[in-house]
Amino acid sequence: MGITNRAITTTLVAGLALGLAASVARSNPMANPTIVVDAASGRVLQQQDATRPWYPASLTKLMTAYTVFKAIKAGRVDLGTPIAISPLAARQAPSKMGYPVGTMITIDDALKMLVVHSANDIAVALAEGVSGSVDAFAAEMNANSRALGMAQSQWVNPNGLPDPRQITSARDMAVMADAIITQFPQYASLFQIQTIQSGSRVMRTHNALVYRYPGTDGMKTGFICAAGFNVVATATRNGRKLITVIMGAPTPKERTNQAVALFEANYTNSGGGFFTKAPLATQLPASAYPGPTDIRDIACSRKKGGSGAAESADTAEVQPGSPAAPAPAPEPSPLLASWVTAPPIAVGPYLGPRRPIYSLPNTPILADLPPKPAKALPASKLAGKKGVTAAGYADPGKSLAVPDQLTDSKLNKGRKNLKKAADSKPKAQPKTPAKPPKRKVHHEG
């Protein structure tokens, strides 16, 4: 009775929302893949080319986070475990935190930087810190995909920087989001964070939905020119959670409007997948497309100003207007006219008390395994190192004065410099702020 009454009272609203969703889709001549899934039932409420292969861009970081969550659950690491910025991590293209080689950060802060700022260097640091190497971590990502039934997905890196071998689909990303929601609900707040701050840097999420669409829970956006503007978004209304995935939108604003239109259309549609014959997301048939479509000419064309203009538009999508600015014209969606913002969450390098660390590369937490040989060094050089035996082993009974990676001189030097800076008296801050560095265009959003 309740379902019937709800269907009758919302018929007009549903029709308008579905019409809006159709008009938004028609505005994109390429008809980008989309899907809406009811999180409670796993049923597909609406989809278009949902199994079509696509480049994931920074949506990759959802699988990275999931793989880290599984490592934490298995007891291999914990949220307080420090990991290091390696030379490989430091070389990653923006978007990035840009910490120097040897910087230590906790996995807790790393996850926040990964999700909010979409930091590519942090993704590599997490991969190396959890699995010992990027290749080993990618193997875990692929094993997780197979276990979840993500049939189109293949991973070779943890950050989504361009690689033709890195492929997913809208359906697979909906399955990924559902797995995070159901298996790791304790991390739900991670995907709701709007802003983080490291030192004087304040970084906002690229997901405009968390600021402006009521009930949005997260999760993650992604952008490279070949993929266009992607988003995996979740929202909850009246206790009902929906997962919406947009792949290949030509602009960030259209990505947001498409997601809102799909949310509205399916929130006003009764049933929620429980009382219908809608398929589960994993039951959708395979796509006839053999591989991803490169939409660089649509997302980053010269006419639109190239990749730099596309990245700037992505950033502008989450910047509130000036209080003195006139009210914006109504948009074809129920986006809020005012911005809902929260104070930034502090993150940064780990400079606290030393503890056993998950070292790089391919070494476990020191406290959990028997002593392991380090690189052979003369006894004269080892004699003065606290926490190292004369035979060159890490002594599990003593913590290292600086958490050395004895096999990596660059990592050692960076860590020692950090400790020296932390122990010295802070220098007086200049009265005038330093000139900001030249802005670099990043690939991820």
Disulfide bonds with the S-S distance in Angstrom:
Cys225-Cys300 2.15
